[in-house]
Structures are given as structure tokens and as C-alpha cells.
Amino acid sequence: MAADPFNRDPAVTHGEAVRLEPGLRRITCPNPGPMTFTGTQTYILGEGQVAVIDPGPVDEDHLEAVLGALAPGENVHAIVLTHTHIDHSPGVAPLLARTGAPTYGFGPHGAGMSRRMTDLAASGAQFGGGEGGDRTFRPDNLLADGQRLEGPGWAMTAIHTPGHISNHLAFAIEADGMAPGAVLSGDHVMGWSTSIVSPPDGDMAAYMASLRKLQGRGDRVFYPGHGHPIQDPEAMIAHLIAHREQRVAQILDALKTETGATPAELAAAIYTEVDPRLLPAAARNVFSVLIGLVEEGRAAHDGALTPDTAFRRV
């Protein structure tokens, strides 16, 4: 596997707009943590009548920073969301109240979920999920894969990238003066870490398919929901795919015993390099991999499928 491509430099300025290139500004929310790194990043696309992407959590200071980043005479033409996690979408409501701008997204929480994950969600099992789903967001306008949204001097094309969560969108963006090949990658591809894939909202098979969907596009740069810009998207995608394939191999190797192991036990044995606070999230990643291995006939379990189920190798 290639060398670690992540930039974990913690230096960031909260509450201040940073111009990344013509037509694109970024404001980082002051909500740093083990799941958000330096904080959720809100983007402003265009000049004049702008699009605001991912307003973040409900945070009055961040809201004022986003509105304060607008020059005199500028206004919000559209509020756009990559996905419905609580560090990205609850801030839509107060921004909408202040601007009246229409909202756009793939759909409410759970939209785009596969049949197997829908059945899993309906099973009644408790899955945890410290990253948190926002079930209050309902977009005024739905954006399907490949659909284009335009404003004066800017445009964005939706790329449905389920996996981290079923309704996740990335956006290929354009603006006056901006070089081609920029993508807002949300939490599907981040600058500081791999993404959490937590069933039933998260789906590892969908996540891998979405990575391959972005592969080979020739994009110039990814601007993620957390972390620094990704200057070599192809190298990052290749790393993420190789990393996940390596995890699958580690999980299969750890499943050699007849007695089997739970996702939490496997995560503790495999994710030895991560912050211990992230082990519950890592266990959900492992659970997502195990679901796929069962469907492929490479792993098995007895009884109901839950996060506490013991799995064994076939």
C-alpha cells in the first residue's frame, strides 16, 4: 500500500473565510473532535448570488461567520448539502431562516439505502453510531446523480457517492475563473482520515463502489468536509481502496478460529494504531465489512445479524 497520503496538520482558523481559489471560499466550524478533526468545513461557491454547501451544526458563531464572509450586495442563492450527519446539516435551518434560500440534497436521511441495509435497519438491532444522523432535514429540491445546479457565474454537478451514508453527494464544481477539475468530496474522501462506514446508514460495498466511481475522472483537487485539500485525488482514492482491501484481508485472517469473533473484538485486534476513542466507530466499520463477507459466502454467523454477533470464517 502507498505511503500515508493524509495531511493531519491541525492548524486552522475558525470563523474566518479562506479563499481557496477563484469562486470558492471555506469557513471551518469550531467543532473539532475525534470525528471531525479541526471542524466541519462550509464552502461558499460563486460570487454575488452564491451557493452555501454544508452549513454545519447549529452554531451561532459559525452562522455569523458564514454570513459575514459575504461581501456587501452578496446573497445566498442556494443551500446545498452533501449528507445528513449532525455535523453537516442541522445548520441548514438557521441559515434558511436568515436567507430564505431554497435547499438542495439527495434526500432525507436514509434516502438511497440498499435493500439489505433497509432490512437491517428494520430488524430492531441497536447499532450505535456516534457520528449521528440528522432525521430532520428535508430538502426543498432533490438532486439526483448527474444533475446540474446552476447560479450566476457558478455550477455544480451532483455525484451520488453512497457508502459513508446512503444519501451522500459529492459535487463537481465550476465558477468564473476557476480551473476545471475541482470536487467537493464531503465525507466520502477526506483530507485527514478514512471515512467511517457504520451500518445500516453506512454500507461498505456501496462505499467501495463510490470510490471506484470517482476513480479515473482526472479531477484536479478534492475539497473535503474535514481536513486539508487533496491535491492528488487519484493517489488518495487508490490509497483508500488499497487500505480497505488490506482491512478485509486482516479481518479474514483474524476469523480463522472456529469460535469466531465479534466486530468489537476484531476492531481491538486490528485497529491498533487508532485513537482508542475511535474503536467503537472502527467496530462498526468491521461490522460493515463482515456483512459483505457473509453475502459473498466468505464468512458466517449464527442467529440474528447484530453488531454483537460472533462471525467465523468459511
Secondary structure, 3 states (H helix, E strand, C coil): CCCCCCCCCCCCCECCCEEEECCEEEEECCCCECCCECCCEEEEECCCEEEEECCCCCCHHHHHHHHHCCCCCCEEEEEECCCCECCCCCCHHHHHHHHCCCEEECCCCCCCCCHHHHHHHCCCCCCCCCCCECCCCCCCEECCCCCEEEECCEEEEEEECCCCCCCCEEEEEEECCCCCCEEEEECCCCCCCCCCCCCCCCCHHHHHHHHHHHCCCCCCEEEECCCCCECCHHHHHHHHHHHHHHHHHHHHHHCCCCCCECHHHHHHHHCCCCCHHHHHHHHHHHHHHHHHHHHCCCEEECCCCCCCCCEEEC
